Amino acid sequence: MKKILLVSNVHSFIERNSFLLDRAGFTIYTATSAIEALHIHRAQRVDLIIAALDMPEMGGDKLCSIIRQEGELCKVSIILACYPVPREVERASRCGANVWLPKPIHPYVLLQEVDKLITIPTRLDHRTSVQGVVHSTKFSAILRNISVSGILFETDILLNPDEFITNMSFVIGSREIIAEGNVVRSMDMLDGMYKYGVQFTALAPGHREEIAKFVESNSREA
């Protein structure tokens, strides 16, 4: 499981993003200072660091500069969060971070960038039917990809961005999976169908582990 380190002296930043990324299936570490973050990264070799630019004693830009000079530890991806003003953007852009994001970070934007920087294992072209409910209306779809963070499916039903889907059900192996989720990606297809990426917001107990096992098993076979 991929490791993400959140770094900020602001509790709400840590709490909000920990909840979001934990639900997306990552192992989350947190630090309230850049010094603590360095210790954690040296011990755990995390895959991604998401840090606030402004912190007491040492900012996220200085943390990034130090890490980029630390041999094997420098290979970690780094996202910096800052206010979209010239002085802060310049600091965030010159320290070796992979990307900077404007505060407050929108959850969808954060997940997009995390997805670009960390490869989440998926089972490609896993075709099975998906049932779901939107605004009390049932719909059917074809599941294409699956990971512990969500699914990609095709349907002829038009869904809105951020649409909340309840009672999603589909089968992997011989087990029915029950989930809820938000639409975070959409694409119009040439044949009148629509393709949607849905991030899980709730899975029935044990289903995350079942999906992880399924993905790992099928990824080895691919």
C-alpha positions in Angstrom: 0.0 0.0 0.0 1.3 3.4 -1.0 2.5 5.7 1.9 1.5 9.4 2.0 2.9 11.9 4.6 0.8 15.0 5.4 2.8 17.9 6.9 1.2 21.0 8.5 0.9 22.7 11.9 -2.8 23.4 11.1 -5.0 20.6 12.5 -7.8 21.1 10.0 -5.4 20.5 7.1 -4.2 17.2 8.6 -7.7 16.0 9.6 -9.4 16.9 6.3 -6.8 15.4 4.0 -6.1 12.4 6.2 -9.8 11.5 6.0 -9.9 11.9 2.2 -6.7 10.0 1.4 -7.4 7.2 4.0 -10.7 6.5 2.3 -8.8 6.4 -1.1 -6.8 3.4 0.3 -3.5 4.9 1.3 -1.4 4.5 4.4 -1.3 8.0 6.0 1.4 9.5 8.2 1.2 12.9 9.7 3.7 15.5 11.0 3.1 18.9 12.5 6.5 20.3 11.6 9.1 19.9 8.8 11.6 18.4 11.2 9.2 15.7 12.3 8.4 15.1 8.6 12.1 14.5 7.9 12.4 11.9 10.6 9.2 10.1 9.4 10.4 10.1 5.8 13.8 8.8 6.7 12.2 6.0 8.7 9.3 5.1 6.4 10.4 6.0 2.9 7.0 7.4 2.0 5.9 7.7 -1.7 4.3 11.1 -1.5 4.6 14.2 0.8 1.9 16.8 0.9 3.1 19.8 2.9 1.9 23.3 3.7 4.3 26.0 2.4 4.2 28.2 5.6 5.0 26.5 8.9 6.9 27.7 12.0 10.7 27.2 12.1 10.9 25.5 8.6 8.5 25.9 5.7 7.5 23.3 3.2 9.8 24.8 0.6 12.8 24.3 2.8 11.7 20.8 3.7 11.5 20.0 -0.1 15.0 21.5 -0.7 16.5 19.4 2.0 14.8 16.2 0.8 16.0 16.8 -2.8 19.6 16.6 -1.6 19.2 13.3 0.4 20.3 10.5 -1.9 17.6 7.8 -2.3 15.2 9.8 -0.2 15.0 12.5 -2.9 12.9 10.3 -5.2 9.7 11.0 -3.3 7.0 13.0 -5.0 6.1 16.3 -3.2 3.0 18.5 -3.3 3.1 21.9 -1.7 0.0 23.8 -0.6 0.1 27.6 -0.7 -2.0 30.7 -1.2 -2.1 31.7 -4.9 -0.2 34.9 -4.4 3.1 35.7 -6.3 5.4 35.5 -3.4 4.2 32.1 -2.2 3.9 30.7 -5.7 7.5 31.7 -6.4 8.7 29.9 -3.3 6.7 26.8 -4.0 7.9 26.7 -7.6 11.6 27.0 -7.0 12.3 24.3 -4.3 12.0 21.1 -6.4 8.4 20.2 -5.6 6.5 18.3 -8.2 3.5 20.5 -8.0 1.9 23.3 -5.9 -1.8 23.5 -5.2 -3.7 26.6 -4.1 -5.2 26.7 -0.6 -7.7 25.6 0.4 -7.2 22.5 -1.7 -10.3 21.2 -3.4 -10.6 17.4 -2.7 -11.1 16.5 -6.4 -8.0 18.5 -7.5 -5.9 16.8 -4.7 -7.0 13.3 -5.8 -6.2 14.1 -9.4 -2.7 15.2 -8.6 -2.2 12.2 -6.2 -3.4 9.9 -8.9 -0.8 11.4 -11.3 2.1 11.1 -8.9 1.2 7.7 -7.4 0.3 4.7 -9.5 -2.7 3.0 -7.9 -2.9 -0.7 -8.9 -6.0 -1.4 -11.0 -7.5 -4.4 -12.6 -7.9 -3.3 -16.3 -11.0 -4.2 -18.4 -12.7 -6.1 -15.6 -16.1 -6.3 -17.2 -19.1 -7.0 -15.0 -22.4 -5.2 -14.4 -22.8 -2.4 -11.9 -26.1 -1.4 -10.3 -26.6 2.0 -8.6 -29.1 4.6 -7.4 -29.0 8.3 -8.1 -31.8 10.6 -6.9 -33.9 7.5 -6.1 -33.5 6.2 -9.7 -31.8 2.9 -10.4 -29.4 2.6 -13.3 -27.1 -0.1 -14.8 -23.6 0.2 -16.1 -20.6 -1.9 -17.2 -17.6 -1.9 -14.8 -14.3 -1.4 -16.6 -11.6 -0.8 -14.0 -11.4 -1.2 -10.3 -9.0 -0.2 -7.5 -9.3 0.2 -3.7 -10.1 3.9 -4.2 -12.9 3.5 -6.8 -14.2 2.2 -10.1 -14.5 3.2 -13.7 -17.8 2.3 -15.5 -19.7 3.0 -18.7 -23.4 3.7 -18.9 -26.0 5.5 -21.1 -27.1 7.6 -18.1 -26.0 11.2 -17.9 -24.6 12.0 -14.5 -23.5 15.3 -13.1 -20.0 16.1 -11.7 -19.8 15.3 -7.9 -23.0 13.2 -8.3 -23.5 10.9 -5.2 -24.3 7.3 -6.0 -25.8 5.0 -3.4 -26.3 1.2 -3.3 -23.7 0.5 -5.9 -23.3 -3.3 -6.3 -21.0 -5.4 -8.5 -19.4 -8.8 -8.3 -15.6 -9.5 -8.1 -14.7 -13.1 -8.0 -17.7 -14.7 -6.4 -18.4 -11.9 -3.9 -20.9 -9.0 -4.2 -19.4 -5.6 -3.3 -21.6 -2.9 -1.9 -20.4 0.7 -2.0 -21.3 4.4 -2.2 -19.3 7.0 -4.0 -19.0 10.4 -5.8 -18.5 11.0 -9.5 -15.0 12.6 -9.8 -14.3 12.1 -13.6 -16.5 11.9 -16.7 -16.0 11.4 -20.4 -18.4 11.5 -23.3 -17.9 8.5 -25.6 -18.6 8.5 -29.4 -21.3 5.8 -29.2 -23.6 7.8 -27.0 -22.3 6.2 -23.8 -20.6 8.0 -20.9 -17.6 6.9 -18.9 -17.4 7.9 -15.2 -14.8 7.5 -12.5 -16.3 7.1 -9.1 -14.4 7.5 -5.8 -15.6 5.3 -3.0 -16.9 7.2 0.1 -18.2 4.1 1.8 -17.6 0.3 1.5 -19.3 -2.5 3.4 -17.0 -4.0 6.0 -14.3 -6.2 4.6 -14.9 -5.2 1.0 -11.8 -2.9 0.7 -9.6 -5.9 1.6 -11.5 -8.1 -0.9 -10.9 -5.6 -3.6 -7.2 -5.2 -2.7 -6.7 -9.0 -2.9 -8.6 -9.2 -6.2 -6.5 -6.3 -7.7 -3.2 -7.8 -6.5 -4.0 -11.3 -7.8 -5.1 -10.1 -11.2 -2.2 -7.6 -11.5 0.2 -10.5 -11.1 -1.6 -12.4 -13.7 -1.6 -9.5 -16.2 
